[in-house]
């Protein structure tokens, strides 16, 4: 059963949520429902309290050939 929920949110945040939902091909209601499911899932509670975007980035570079020296070289080129 679905029930209507009213939220009080700043206008700017609502526009950002609508934009994000459009890019994701979902409704704002589905985005909110997905987030609530994520917040209440046991798996997330057991792993860490990190934000969903942080969790989605974990392990992204695991297969990468980059190492600390590559990062140091990048910083040298950028700032020196």
Secondary structure by P-SEA (a helix, b strand, c coil): cbbbbbbbbcaaaaaaaaaaaaaacccaaaaaaaaaaaaacaaaaacccccaaaaaaccccccccccaaaaaaaaaaacc
